[in-house]
Amino acid sequence: MPRNKILLKGRGAPSKNGNKIVIRPYQKPPTLPPNYYETTVQDLLRVTMAVLDTTLTKTTTAQSSTGTSTKTSSGMSLQNAYNAVVNLVSHQYGPRLYQDLKQSMQQACEKVLTSSQDWSTNGDKIPALYQSYTEYLLCVKHVFLPLDRTHVWRQQQTGAAAASANNPASSDTSSAVATPQQSIWQVGLTVWAERLTEMGLDKALYQSWLEILLQEWNPTGTTSVANLSGFGNENILRMTISATANTTSWLQSVWYMWQDLGWSGAMSVNGGTSTGVSATGASNSLDIMSQLQQDLEGYWKTESQKWASEIPYRVVPFVHYCHEKHSLILQKWPWLPSVWLQSLVEHFLFLPHLMQIPQRQDGDDVEMANNNITATTKKKNPPPGLLLQPANFNPILEEAMSSQNVSIDRNNTAISQLWMLAGRIPLGQVAVAQSIAQFARTQGLLRVHVGAAAPAASTNNISSKKAAEASTLAAVGDLLQLQDSLRQLIRSLPHGTELIKLKSVWEEVVNQDTKPMSVAEALAKFLDQTLRSTKKMDQFQQQYEQPAVSSSAAPASANNATSNSSWLNRIISGIFVPLQAKDVFEAFYKRDLAKRLLLNRVVSMDVEKQVCSLLKAECGAAYTSKMEGMFQDVDWSRETMMVYKQAIGSAPGTNNGVEMDVQVLTTGYWPVYPQFPDLQLPDSLKHHQEQFDTHYKTKYQGRRMTWQYALGHCVVKATGLGKPYELIVGLTQALVLLQLNDASQKWTLPALQKAVGLEDRGEMERILQSLSGGKEGTRILRKLDHDRDVKAPPGEAQPPRKKKTRSNVDDQDEFVVNGSFESNQRRIRIPNLMMKETKDERDKTVEGVAPDRLYLIDAVLV
């Protein structure tokens, strides 16, 4: 058997003699000595009061006596004091002891907050005195803990204290225990609050606390606390804080004291306050939160009105000011209710400048104000405030857009701070998004209409037309730059891409009816200029270069394709996608693409095909079928010429000093060009033409071939001009130059028409203008006006001598070789005016789109 069972086995057995032990209660209950209550209570209160005296006189470096000593100066230890309270409570002296302890706390408060002290200059000592008082109160709570457990806690649980009718100690306090009692800690706080109110220190302390808070919050503010609603015309003690005191620590200590007293604990989450009974259980004579909310509302309303009344309105400093006051709350006072304080700054300082909405009514909390904003904005968009008016808001956006390429902290920009503050207000960011969209609309329309209004009044002036075209193309570039800047700005704003939608804005901008050049045509010309220039393509690649770094193992061609795709996507998605006149763009872009392909002006065939693939992805295969056919013709022509050269490589009489390259084009893919069937070609070219014609018809029987002389171009070697030059000109230009081999011979326009075989006089005039009136360094011919030196009839005054050569060509004007021609370049490209679209050709291109639209409309209706 286990040992423990052996020991327990005999415990319950009776003794050998059969006797049992019987325990009986006392015949009379034990009684206390006379005057025991008075003597004991006097010693207890003396013990606790000694603790208060010790805490009041100790230095800041000394330790508290309650934690280091078990015996007080009165001679009774805290343990004996605790046992004495147990004895009193067990003999039903709890109600009487409760009242005596409350009176002792009142005496302690009078000792701490004396009436003889000048509190106007010692207000900074109140938190330290409160700390001493709470140490005393904590000691009282520990010593009188049995009183809390038996007298107070039990009454709070049952709702009423049952006093014994035969107990003489509770006969005079039966009314006091009829209602639930406060705990000892609550009684002590209530007594302290009543003492502050009795001496008027509650309002004086609040006013000093508010002054210091506002001075730290807004050092430059000029609104005085006395000018706020405050306490009306009450005579309040003016309390000053020592200059050496730590104001932030003092504010925190006072705030914690108010929290202990329950004066700052009646605040709701949304900023509303509830009045009545405080956390201490006593009626609160000063509702701190209601008063503080009222005063702070009035303060920030006044500051907001001061900013609004300034002329001119300083928008950027105001945004920085609001953001600073908003962020200072968490940085400096994390122990304050930050959500509530920030909502005051948002709704009474910032909101009146953001939107014009009905003002919050008195008594409404912040949640009701937010509901008011939401209800107002659901009915209709509220008018923008001073911040969102274009005259004030546009400079903020322009500053942010101009600083995107500068390495600065974007969180410190005015637009970022404005966006953050607006996000704290219901539908605030929606209002800012609408203002950003309005800015994009205004700036976009300005760029489009400025580019369209650039042409001069005289449409016959060539320089005016060039300036008009250059201005329109520059407007497209400016519009793309605006889109890119706004895109980067929106991406830098939190949730900006979700709230700021500019699709409808760009649709309105690019579909404006502009004269004389539409946006669709301007976009086609802009792409043409970009794709013909390596420098411009490099500029776009640098401008739209992605920040992501590709892998080192990726080939260079892949990186180039990525960069090309980036800037091409920006152009296509920025202007082409919202464009409605895509058919007009197609017509002009197809003509320009044909010129680039036929005149060898293509910089990168990969980029050309990439543009075609982007257009195909957006509009479908039918939209780019002719463009893809052009690329196929170019590739097929290259293969055809290789076969042709191999076939005639060994044929006799093929090498006559002239090389010819032929491009075979499919009629349906390419634009229609003028026909010059009667051109007089030189024998060297005619020989190659007939030879290729025979080869092609032999290899591809049944096909009909038509020669397009208007698209041909030549390289003419010019000698006798000081140094040899190579002139890159069109076929018709080359035929005119061949007629001027004799430098001394003069030719007129009709004579050149007959010699060349060109019946179109307007075309011949443009050819002569390109050879004689182009830019400096391309004037290979010199034009002699027939009316340059006109003699006056007899008896009349001599007419003024003309100083400039006419731009137009008369039938009597003569052309000779420019013997003084000089150029720094050896290879010179002389553009043919025929290859540049005139106004009539542009109008024909636009008119040619109308029948296609009618067919599409009929097909949709059917």
C-alpha atoms as one frame of an Amber mdcrd trajectory, in Angstrom:
protein
   0.000   0.000   0.000   1.370   3.452  -0.802   2.697   5.516   2.046   0.160
   8.333   1.689  -2.739   5.886   1.906  -1.222   4.359   5.019  -1.096   7.778
   6.658  -4.661   8.597   5.670  -6.021   5.278   6.778  -6.167   6.037  10.457
  -7.130   9.703  10.377 -10.840   9.174  10.406 -10.805   6.398  13.024 -12.032
   7.237  16.539  -9.632   7.340  19.408  -9.141   4.316  21.590 -11.045   5.777
  24.520 -13.974   6.782  22.259 -13.825  10.615  22.923 -14.709  13.158  20.123
 -13.636  16.809  19.721 -16.610  19.235  19.473 -16.169  22.932  18.464 -18.883
  25.326  19.707 -19.266  29.121  18.943 -18.828  31.858  21.513 -21.778  32.424
  23.699 -21.234  36.218  23.251 -19.740  37.886  20.133 -16.386  39.620  20.666
 -16.651  43.343  21.411 -14.289  46.232  20.735 -12.781  48.383  23.426 -14.437
  51.723  24.150 -13.526  54.559  21.733 -11.819  52.027  19.494 -13.325  53.481
  16.316 -12.368  57.081  17.069  -8.832  56.169  18.088  -8.251  53.831  15.185
  -9.676  56.180  12.542  -7.611  59.036  13.895  -4.460  56.933  13.547  -5.454
  55.761  10.053  -6.086  59.248   8.739  -2.870  60.469  10.367  -0.960  57.723
   8.550  -2.361  58.640   5.129  -1.936  62.372   5.746   1.700  61.749   6.643
   2.148  60.129   3.254   0.769  63.281   1.633   3.120  65.481   3.626   6.026
  63.333   2.551   5.129  63.534  -1.127   4.714  67.297  -0.940   8.108  67.904
   0.645  10.217  65.338  -1.169  12.579  66.441  -3.914  12.349  65.338  -7.508
  15.234  62.892  -7.027  13.969  61.279  -3.815  12.004  58.081  -3.920   8.440
  57.805  -2.789   8.057  56.882   0.867   5.209  54.481   0.123   7.506  52.181
  -1.767  10.605  52.241   0.457   9.281  52.282   4.024   6.745  50.119   5.802
   6.364  52.490   8.749   5.179  56.106   8.634   6.105  59.024  10.853   2.936
  58.507  12.893   4.267  55.267  14.321   1.769  52.895  12.654   2.939  50.734
   9.805   0.889  50.411   6.660   0.361  46.705   7.381  -1.145  47.493  10.802
  -3.251  50.201   9.198  -4.598  47.674   6.697  -5.452  45.232   9.522  -7.198
  48.012  11.394  -9.416  48.722   8.380 -10.255  45.015   8.228 -11.360  45.066
  11.873 -13.509  48.182  11.385 -15.200  46.814   8.340 -15.875  43.462   9.975
 -17.657  45.264  12.830 -19.952  47.152  10.406 -18.191  50.528  10.652 -17.837
  50.765   6.855 -20.411  53.544   6.120 -19.118  55.745   8.894 -15.495  55.129
   7.903 -16.394  55.993   4.277 -17.717  59.432   5.257 -14.773  60.193   7.524
 -12.326  59.212   4.790 -14.089  61.524   2.328 -13.728  64.436   4.739 -10.052
  63.591   5.140  -9.594  63.723   1.336 -11.203  67.152   1.272  -8.739  68.308
   3.885  -5.897  66.843   1.820  -7.051  68.800  -1.247  -7.202  71.977   0.797
  -3.653  71.323   1.944  -2.435  70.777  -1.611  -4.402  73.579  -3.270  -4.161
  76.289  -0.664  -6.126  79.484  -0.979  -3.215  81.578   0.194  -1.016  80.748
  -2.808  -0.923  83.048  -5.859  -2.014  80.693  -8.627  -1.696  83.320 -11.334
   2.085  82.808 -11.269   2.224  79.205 -10.038   0.016  77.532 -12.538   2.883
  75.375 -13.796   2.986  73.657 -10.349  -0.512  72.218 -10.572   0.492  69.037
 -12.491   3.246  68.310  -9.932   0.814  68.896  -7.056  -1.680  66.614  -8.718
   1.016  63.967  -8.989   1.657  64.242  -5.257  -2.047  64.046  -4.551  -2.447
  60.903  -6.694   0.421  59.244  -4.790  -1.427  60.011  -1.585  -4.660  58.755
  -3.120  -2.990  55.549  -4.248  -1.756  54.924  -0.728  -5.282  55.523   0.634
  -6.712  53.123  -1.911  -4.307  50.359  -0.859  -4.794  50.889   2.871  -8.598
  51.118   2.634  -8.930  48.298   0.124 -11.152  46.201   2.490 -13.558  49.143
   2.640 -13.794  49.155  -1.142 -14.388  45.408  -1.281 -17.039  45.164   1.437
 -18.752  48.525   1.534 -18.460  50.057  -1.948 -18.084  47.168  -4.387 -20.852
  45.125  -2.792 -23.261  48.050  -3.019 -22.401  48.594  -6.645 -23.169  44.947
  -7.374 -26.455  44.738  -5.504 -27.634  48.287  -6.141 -28.381  49.041  -2.448
 -26.560  48.661   0.817 -28.379  46.764   3.527 -27.613  48.463   6.832 -28.336
  46.586  10.059 -31.037  48.228  12.135 -29.325  47.192  15.365 -25.959  48.682
  14.366 -25.468  51.987  16.188 -22.444  52.821  14.024 -24.569  53.106  10.888
 -27.679  54.702  12.324 -26.644  58.250  11.426 -25.494  57.377   7.909 -28.389
  55.300   6.640 -29.257  57.931   4.050 -25.711  57.952   2.737 -25.752  54.279
   1.891 -29.173  54.289   0.322 -27.611  54.939  -3.067 -24.592  53.281  -4.792
 -21.331  54.759  -3.584 -18.247  55.752  -5.526 -15.031  53.857  -5.092 -12.345
  55.412  -2.947 -10.319  56.347  -6.029 -13.346  58.029  -7.639 -14.107  59.892
  -4.423 -10.583  61.249  -4.338 -10.753  62.461  -7.934 -14.172  64.012  -7.366
 -12.903  65.898  -4.341  -9.942  67.182  -6.384 -12.230  68.305  -9.217 -14.543
  70.103  -6.768 -11.566  71.875  -5.215 -10.377  73.079  -8.629 -13.840  74.346
  -9.447 -14.241  75.993  -6.041 -11.036  77.984  -6.489 -11.724  78.815 -10.168
  -8.607  76.996 -11.269 -10.451  74.778 -13.749 -11.255  77.580 -16.186  -7.967
  79.391 -15.603  -6.051  76.179 -16.202  -8.049  75.477 -19.357  -7.465  78.944
 -20.766  -3.719  78.775 -20.133  -3.583  75.271 -21.600  -5.397  76.446 -24.731
  -3.123  79.471 -25.147   0.033  77.366 -24.934  -1.414  74.731 -27.274  -2.297
  77.294 -29.933   1.041  79.056 -29.572   2.912  75.807 -30.205   0.468  74.781
 -32.933   0.499  78.086 -34.765   3.315  80.399 -33.589   2.524  82.962 -36.317
  -1.179  83.136 -35.486  -2.606  86.466 -34.396  -5.968  85.302 -33.032  -6.108
  85.647 -29.245  -7.855  83.119 -27.014  -9.677  85.993 -25.342 -11.326  86.784
 -28.705 -12.804  83.309 -28.982 -16.191  82.348 -27.610 -14.540  81.007 -24.463
 -16.443  81.680 -21.267 -18.136  84.871 -22.361 -17.558  87.815 -20.076 -16.682
  85.762 -17.002 -13.966  87.053 -14.708 -11.366  84.316 -15.078  -8.067  84.163
 -13.252  -5.220  84.874 -15.667  -2.612  82.158 -15.198   0.925  82.459 -16.569
   3.410  79.644 -17.019   7.072  80.028 -16.163   9.322  80.579 -19.183  11.647
  77.814 -17.991   8.889  75.208 -17.869   8.650  72.485 -20.501   5.383  73.508
 -22.141   4.873  70.250 -24.032   5.315  68.199 -20.860   3.030  70.588 -18.979
   0.329  70.250 -21.651   0.580  66.475 -21.497   0.378  66.409 -17.672  -2.680
  68.650 -17.588  -4.349  66.590 -20.313  -3.732  63.372 -18.376  -5.189  65.022
 -15.261  -8.319  65.943 -17.234  -8.543  62.355 -18.438  -8.346  61.087 -14.837
 -11.069  63.511 -13.824 -13.187  62.485 -16.820 -13.282  65.984 -18.277 -11.640
  64.921 -21.555 -13.015  61.389 -21.688 -16.476  62.253 -22.954 -15.389  62.725
 -26.574 -16.859  60.512 -29.278 -14.767  59.052 -32.085 -16.174  61.475 -34.639
 -15.473  64.530 -32.546 -18.847  64.931 -30.809 -18.996  65.420 -27.060 -21.424
  64.234 -24.417 -22.115  66.386 -21.387 -23.417  65.458 -17.949 -21.751  63.110
 -15.473 -18.003  62.713 -15.868 -15.920  59.617 -15.327 -15.560  60.511 -11.646
 -19.314  60.280 -11.188 -19.775  63.944 -10.309 -21.578  66.565 -12.355 -18.950
  68.245 -14.507 -18.990  72.004 -14.085 -16.576  72.430 -17.021 -17.086  70.336
 -20.161 -13.525  70.458 -21.501 -14.214  68.774 -24.830 -17.257  70.849 -25.716
 -15.471  74.047 -24.779 -12.267  73.013 -26.556 -14.125  72.072 -29.708 -15.997
  75.362 -29.690 -12.818  77.402 -29.186 -10.733  75.503 -31.762 -13.511  75.756
 -34.330 -13.675  79.500 -33.825  -9.891  79.807 -33.958  -9.448  77.928 -37.234
 -12.464  79.660 -38.769 -10.839  82.993 -38.017  -7.498  81.854 -39.454  -9.244
  80.541 -42.556 -11.012  83.860 -43.104  -7.723  85.739 -42.748  -6.118  83.637
 -45.482  -9.159  84.040 -47.714  -9.158  87.835 -47.325  -5.543  88.243 -48.461
  -5.032  89.928 -51.823  -3.497  88.346 -53.798  -4.496  84.905 -52.606  -1.347
  82.956 -51.651  -2.323  79.458 -52.638   0.987  77.603 -52.249   1.821  79.044
 -48.790  -1.729  78.252 -47.642  -1.483  74.601 -48.710   1.878  74.251 -46.956
   0.375  75.963 -43.897  -2.571  73.556 -43.715  -0.350  70.517 -44.217   2.048
  71.680 -41.512  -0.731  72.210 -38.956  -2.286  68.881 -39.888   0.921  66.841
 -39.588   2.137  68.631 -36.442  -0.544  66.920 -34.346   0.944  63.439 -34.618
   4.515  64.689 -34.554   4.278  66.789 -31.381   1.223  65.615 -29.431   0.646
  61.900 -30.043  -1.171  61.691 -26.693  -3.965  64.018 -27.899  -7.002  62.711
 -29.859  -5.335  63.186 -33.240  -8.291  62.144 -35.410 -10.539  64.703 -33.782
  -7.985  67.529 -33.872  -7.086  66.795 -37.500 -10.762  66.846 -38.440 -11.025
  70.361 -36.980  -8.164  71.572 -39.178  -9.650  69.833 -42.198 -13.213  71.109
 -41.852 -12.714  74.620 -40.493  -9.372  75.710 -41.965  -8.993  73.757 -45.207
 -12.512  72.838 -46.345 -13.859  76.417 -46.816 -11.044  77.002 -49.319 -11.641
  73.690 -51.120 -15.404  73.669 -51.725 -18.312  76.011 -51.175 -20.740  73.947
 -49.086 -23.303  74.872 -46.406 -21.653  75.676 -43.133 -21.959  73.239 -40.247
 -24.756  74.077 -37.846 -24.088  74.598 -34.155 -24.347  71.353 -32.254 -23.476
  69.153 -35.245 -20.497  66.901 -34.805 -17.970  66.100 -37.506 -19.879  63.010
 -38.612 -22.973  65.125 -39.258 -20.803  67.608 -41.161 -19.415  64.806 -43.327
 -22.944  63.603 -44.060 -23.849  67.157 -45.006 -20.927  67.292 -47.466 -21.875
  63.937 -48.989 -25.553  64.873 -49.327 -24.671  68.209 -50.932 -22.271  66.712
 -53.470 -24.735  63.955 -54.407 -27.307  66.535 -55.483 -24.887  68.574 -57.566
 -21.213  69.354 -57.698 -20.493  72.135 -55.205 -18.776  75.212 -56.599 -15.000
  75.105 -56.167 -13.454  77.153 -53.415 -10.564  79.544 -53.678  -8.067  76.685
 -53.862  -9.689  75.084 -56.912 -10.357  78.221 -58.898  -8.299  78.073 -62.114
  -6.377  81.263 -61.327  -5.131  79.710 -58.054  -5.095  75.984 -58.822  -3.382
  76.043 -62.212  -0.078  77.447 -60.858   0.074  74.530 -58.400  -0.235  72.027
 -61.231   2.236  73.866 -63.422   4.758  73.932 -60.576   4.316  70.195 -59.971
   4.604  69.382 -63.685   7.723  71.501 -64.096   9.434  69.915 -61.085   8.942
  66.309 -62.176  12.375  66.106 -63.767  14.012  67.625 -60.689  15.140  65.327
 -57.891  12.915  66.663 -55.100  10.629  65.039 -52.586   7.258  64.869 -54.260
   5.513  64.679 -50.882   6.598  68.262 -50.227   4.976  69.687 -53.348   1.804
  71.714 -52.972  -0.281  69.397 -55.168   0.727  66.315 -53.130  -0.149  68.023
 -49.859  -3.402  69.338 -51.325  -4.297  65.847 -52.552  -3.567  64.349 -49.113
  -5.686  66.905 -47.280  -8.539  66.580 -49.779  -8.503  62.818 -49.251  -9.413
  63.363 -45.599 -12.675  65.055 -46.608 -15.617  63.181 -48.164 -15.476  63.612
 -51.954 -12.591  66.065 -51.552 -10.308  64.216 -53.954 -13.189  64.016 -56.433
 -13.347  67.821 -56.455  -9.578  68.047 -56.974  -9.795  65.448 -59.758 -12.442
  67.548 -61.497 -10.195  70.599 -61.280  -7.276  68.630 -62.743  -9.535  67.490
 -65.593 -10.621  71.076 -66.169  -6.976  72.164 -66.268  -6.197  69.448 -68.824
  -9.189  70.496 -70.927  -8.271  74.187 -70.868  -4.592  73.636 -71.621  -5.335
  71.063 -74.316  -7.828  73.307 -76.108  -5.411  76.202 -75.813  -2.648  74.239
 -77.514  -4.931  72.963 -80.262  -6.483  76.331 -81.080  -3.199  78.249 -80.838
  -1.653  75.877 -83.361  -4.642  76.236 -85.653  -4.742  80.042 -85.430  -1.088
  80.466 -86.360  -1.454  80.911 -90.174  -1.051  84.427 -91.443  -3.724  86.241
 -93.392  -2.002  85.779 -96.712  -2.468  82.175 -97.806  -0.388  82.686-100.939
   2.816  83.347 -99.035   4.937  80.218 -98.898   6.732  81.279 -95.708   3.381
  81.887 -93.998   2.203  78.405 -94.918   5.401  76.879 -93.596   5.039  78.809
 -90.358   1.426  77.691 -90.028   2.338  74.056 -90.580   5.248  74.250 -88.142
   3.016  75.846 -85.490   0.365  73.151 -85.871   2.922  70.368 -85.598   4.457
  72.077 -82.559   0.958  72.143 -81.000   0.775  68.339 -81.336   4.134  68.007
 -79.602   3.008  70.365 -76.841  -0.182  68.362 -76.386   1.819  65.146 -76.047
   4.116  66.831 -73.535   1.079  67.996 -71.548  -0.345  64.476 -71.525   2.934
  62.963 -70.382   3.376  65.519 -67.593  -0.155  64.967 -66.330   0.284  61.195
 -66.557   3.381  61.312 -64.364   1.677  63.687 -61.951  -1.390  61.472 -61.607
   0.746  58.395 -61.004   2.578  60.173 -58.191  -0.709  60.831 -56.343  -2.101
  57.994 -54.195  -5.107  56.453 -55.980  -4.750  59.154 -58.618  -5.184  56.771
 -61.540  -8.452  55.537 -60.017 -10.022  58.946 -59.395  -8.624  61.177 -62.149
 -10.068  60.103 -65.497  -9.005  62.182 -68.497 -10.341  60.009 -71.317 -13.352
  62.238 -72.008 -11.110  65.317 -71.760  -8.740  64.153 -74.480 -11.674  63.078
 -76.651 -13.046  66.605 -76.456  -9.648  68.184 -77.133  -8.494  66.137 -80.120
 -11.881  66.189 -81.848 -12.057  69.957 -82.128 -12.896  71.358 -85.564  -9.704
  73.308 -86.248  -8.841  75.141 -89.441  -6.998  74.956 -91.740  -5.457  71.715
 -90.446  -7.374  69.206 -88.355  -5.847  67.335 -85.426  -5.968  64.083 -87.436
  -3.927  65.618 -90.237  -1.568  67.326 -87.790  -0.934  64.017 -86.029  -0.125
  62.332 -89.342   2.300  65.123 -90.251   3.832  65.020 -86.780   4.499  61.306
 -87.066   5.904  61.848 -90.554   8.391  64.433 -89.321   9.364  62.268 -86.354
   9.867  59.073 -88.349  12.016  60.910 -90.915  14.438  62.265 -88.297  16.830
  60.194 -86.230  17.383  63.114 -83.874  13.685  63.474 -83.046  13.285  59.762
 -82.522  16.205  59.769 -80.089  14.669  62.711 -78.227  11.382  60.849 -77.800
  13.188  57.718 -76.640  15.020  59.699 -73.955  11.865  61.531 -72.943   9.726
  58.415 -72.543  12.482  56.085 -71.364  11.184  53.616 -68.818  12.824  53.694
 -65.363  12.982  49.910 -65.172  16.417  48.472 -65.884  16.439  45.514 -68.231
  18.482  42.398 -67.687  22.097  42.532 -68.771  21.581  39.361 -70.775  18.871
  40.935 -72.943  20.026  41.822 -76.449  20.368  45.442 -77.517  17.682  45.030
 -80.183  15.161  44.032 -77.523  15.989  47.142 -75.479  15.589  49.361 -78.544
  12.273  47.736 -79.359  11.082  48.377 -75.813  12.075  52.051 -75.890  10.545
  52.536 -79.339   7.345  50.879 -78.189   7.204  53.187 -75.176   7.178  56.503
 -76.989   5.101  55.198 -79.870   2.496  53.916 -77.410   2.356  57.353 -75.793
   1.663  59.006 -79.145  -0.899  56.460 -80.297  -2.707  56.183 -76.959  -2.514
  59.911 -76.253  -3.975  61.369 -79.449  -4.877  58.631 -81.922  -7.025  56.497
 -79.576  -9.439  59.301 -78.552  -9.465  60.629 -82.132 -12.751  60.143 -83.969
 -11.520  61.079 -87.459  -9.301  58.025 -87.726 -10.123  57.721 -91.421  -8.739
  61.221 -92.056  -5.586  60.274 -90.195  -5.301  57.112 -92.271  -5.541  59.039
 -95.534  -2.811  61.517 -94.650  -0.575  59.022 -92.875  -0.757  56.640 -95.833
   0.343  59.376 -98.239   3.241  60.358 -96.001   4.247  56.732 -95.499   4.315
  56.230 -99.273   6.632  59.210 -99.701   8.994  57.965 -97.026   9.159  54.524
 -98.582   9.556  55.712-102.169  12.019  58.532-101.487  14.237  56.474 -99.172
  13.442  58.691 -96.189  12.823  55.777 -93.816  15.103  55.917 -90.770  14.064
  52.594 -89.237  11.873  50.069 -90.987  11.251  48.344 -87.640   9.766  51.507
 -86.186   7.581  51.998 -89.276   6.218  48.486 -88.959   5.735  48.928 -85.225
   3.534  51.971 -85.830   1.519  49.897 -88.282   1.107  47.107 -85.721  -0.100
  49.585 -83.061  -2.666  50.998 -85.471  -3.740  47.477 -86.351  -4.182  46.545
 -82.700  -6.379  49.595 -82.167  -8.497  49.619 -85.352  -8.260  46.132 -86.807
  -6.586  44.476 -89.797  -8.756  46.233 -92.392  -7.494  49.622 -91.218  -3.837
  48.826 -91.970  -4.234  46.409 -94.895  -2.979  48.965 -97.438  -0.077  50.002
 -95.232   0.983  46.393 -94.831   0.665  46.041 -98.604   3.120  48.922 -99.023
   5.683  47.149 -96.852   5.156  43.982 -98.849   5.706  45.864-102.127   8.934
  47.368-100.849  10.251  43.976 -99.750   9.118  42.332-102.982  10.652  45.118
-105.093  13.981  44.574-103.375  13.881  40.887-104.272  12.775  41.676-107.836
  15.714  44.035-108.373  18.137  41.412-107.101  16.784  38.923-109.625  16.840
  41.553-112.384  20.452  42.547-111.732  21.536  38.926-111.707  19.723  38.327
-114.995  21.256  41.297-116.838  24.629  41.200-115.148  26.331  39.572-118.160
  24.172  41.132-120.890  26.038  43.397-123.361  25.412  47.151-123.340  24.034
  47.339-119.840  26.818  49.459-118.341  26.332  52.984-119.678  27.365  54.857
-116.533  23.812  55.069-115.158  22.373  52.866-112.462  18.631  52.475-112.128
  16.602  51.018-109.276  12.925  50.174-109.841  10.190  49.685-107.267   7.178
  47.659-108.351   4.030  48.902-106.626   0.555  47.413-106.420  -1.979  49.984
-107.620  -4.565  49.413-104.874  -2.163  49.939-101.997  -0.614  53.265-102.947
  -2.084  56.745-103.337  -2.902  58.102-106.782  -0.190  60.374-108.229  -0.233
  62.590-111.349   0.707  60.975-114.648   3.358  62.442-116.973   3.217  60.114
-119.993   4.966  62.499-122.444   8.179  63.112-120.494  11.271  63.164-122.693
  13.685  60.810-120.928  17.364  60.755-121.882  18.591  57.744-123.786  20.567
  56.432-120.805  17.394  56.162-118.711  15.202  55.011-121.584  17.519  52.094
-122.268  17.270  50.822-118.663  13.521  51.375-118.658  12.951  49.287-121.772
  15.290  46.571-120.520  13.448  46.244-117.179  10.073  46.352-118.942  11.093
  43.413-121.144  12.436  41.441-118.159   9.346  41.986-116.036   6.792  41.125
-118.718   8.749  38.040-119.627   8.885  36.815-116.046   5.350  37.873-115.056
   3.111  37.487-118.048  -0.329  39.017-117.996   0.582  41.948-115.770   0.222
  45.519-116.900   2.907  48.045-115.957   2.540  51.836-115.744   5.515  54.072
-115.074   5.018  56.703-112.315   7.518  59.401-113.244   6.228  61.717-110.519
   7.638  59.406-107.856  11.099  58.971-109.376  14.191  60.597-107.936  17.756
  60.882-109.219  21.278  61.741-108.148  22.696  64.324-110.587  26.408  65.122
-110.580  27.043  68.854-111.097  30.425  70.196-112.191  31.652  73.623-113.167
  30.409  75.278-109.926  33.729  75.650-108.186  33.653  72.104-106.831  31.682
  68.985-107.716  28.280  68.431-106.093  25.804  65.595-106.021  22.217  66.826
-106.225  19.443  64.552-104.952  16.385  65.686-106.914  13.203  64.318-108.422
  13.027  62.919-111.937  11.307  65.991-113.367  13.846  68.255-111.617  16.671
  66.206-113.117  15.188  66.589-116.620  15.075  70.374-116.189  18.702  70.447
-114.990  19.773  68.415-118.028  18.388  71.159-120.278  20.638  73.710-118.515
  23.954  72.023-119.258  24.897  75.151-121.213  25.495  77.704-118.469  25.111
  80.659-120.831  21.728  79.656-122.212  18.574  81.169-120.720  15.316  79.281
-120.553  11.740  80.368-120.039   8.989  78.286-118.507   7.157  77.486-121.776
  10.425  76.508-123.426  11.304  74.124-120.610   7.816  72.614-120.729   8.227
  71.802-124.387  11.798  70.476-123.994  10.951  68.254-121.026   7.516  67.187
-122.256   5.623  68.320-119.151   2.218  69.726-120.046   1.199  70.788-116.521
   2.272  74.425-116.191   1.661  74.521-112.437   3.933  71.511-111.947   6.698
  73.119-113.982   6.348  76.329-111.993   6.794  74.409-108.704   9.865  72.652
-110.136  11.493  75.955-111.082  10.600  77.460-107.705  12.255  74.548-105.881
  15.456  74.905-107.942  15.692  78.700-107.733  13.762  79.825-104.656  14.466
  77.192-102.018  16.385  77.655 -98.825  19.973  78.884 -98.833  22.387  76.302
-100.256  19.863  74.719-102.671  19.396  77.496-105.268  21.151  75.859-108.198
  19.278  78.103-110.699  18.872  81.860-110.794  15.598  83.486-111.756  15.597
  86.672-113.851  12.330  88.576-113.607  11.309  90.189-116.893   9.934  93.282
-115.067  12.884  93.767-112.717  14.182  96.867-114.542  11.193  98.573-116.112
  11.709 101.948-117.782   8.994 104.551-117.369   7.242 105.969-120.478   8.375
 109.418-121.659   7.155 112.194-119.413   6.508 109.910-116.356   8.501 109.384
-113.214  10.829 106.405-112.967   9.102 103.576-110.979  10.933 102.324-107.868
  13.440  99.559-108.423  12.349  96.170-107.116  14.550  94.729-104.406  13.171
  91.189-104.149  12.517  88.508-106.712   8.937  87.476-107.175   7.981  84.050
-105.827   5.650  83.235-108.694   6.920  82.511-112.233   5.847  84.446-115.291
   6.087  83.042-118.814   8.601  85.776-119.709  10.878  85.135-116.694  14.199
  83.517-117.555  16.296  80.914-115.710  20.035  80.345-115.864  22.568  78.323
-113.906  23.631  80.057-110.710  27.359  80.485-111.352  27.970  81.771-107.781
  26.369  78.711-106.181  28.196  77.574-103.026  27.410  75.053-100.333  29.307
  73.471 -97.453  27.772  70.109 -98.262  28.893  67.913-101.092  25.646  65.952
-101.304  22.640  68.276-101.419  18.979  67.289-101.256  16.695  69.685-103.113
  13.090  68.903-102.152  10.496  69.082-104.868   7.496  71.239-104.100   5.419
  68.715-105.965   6.015  66.220-103.149   4.610  68.686-100.634   0.856  68.739
-100.391  -0.872  71.894-101.482  -4.149  73.172-100.101  -6.081  71.707-103.036
  -4.507  68.292-102.565  -5.252  68.436 -98.835  -8.872  69.284 -99.535  -9.127
  66.431-102.035  -7.745  64.017 -99.458 -10.327  65.123 -96.893 -13.140  64.987
 -99.460 -12.063  61.506-100.492 -12.833  60.251 -96.988 -16.494  61.295 -97.169
 -17.632  58.585 -99.667 -15.995  55.887 -97.551 -17.888  57.159 -94.519 -21.166
  57.024 -96.419 -20.529  53.408 -97.381 -19.819  52.503 -93.776 -22.962  54.286
 -92.580 -25.063  52.473 -95.166 -23.551  49.153 -94.139 -24.300  49.806 -90.475
 -27.890  50.811 -91.225 -28.487  47.735 -93.338
